[in-house]
Amino acid sequence: MRTISQYAEFEEIINRDEQVIVKFFADWCPDCSRMDNWVDPIVDEYHDITWYKINRDQVPEAAAENDVMGIPSLLIFKNGEKQGHLHSANAKTPEEVKAFLVDHISK
């Protein structure tokens, strides 16, 4: 996953004419660390989509404008529109993440 560190970069990425996945996280978040332990095979499986991560504490405006209340959260964007939002409560297992991606990824 590529890291987004500035709001302007976040805006440029989500406005692309292709789907992108953005994982919102924080360094202090234990659920985020747990997700890091199992998410790489899913990223590899969905390699046609570019994955990004953004620390919501470093870029709070991106989290606020996209209603990211809990972390980790996965959001899918295309052309500046949020196409899917997997809230932290439903992002605890690889199975939940895969089900979300199946429902929201354009084929």
Secondary structure, DSSP 8 states (H G I E B T S, - for coil): -EEE-SHHHHHHHHTSSS-EEEEEE-TT-HHHHHHHHHSHHHHHHTTTSEEEEEETTTSHHHHHHTT--SSSEEEEEETTEEEEEE-GGG-SSHHHHHHHHHHH---
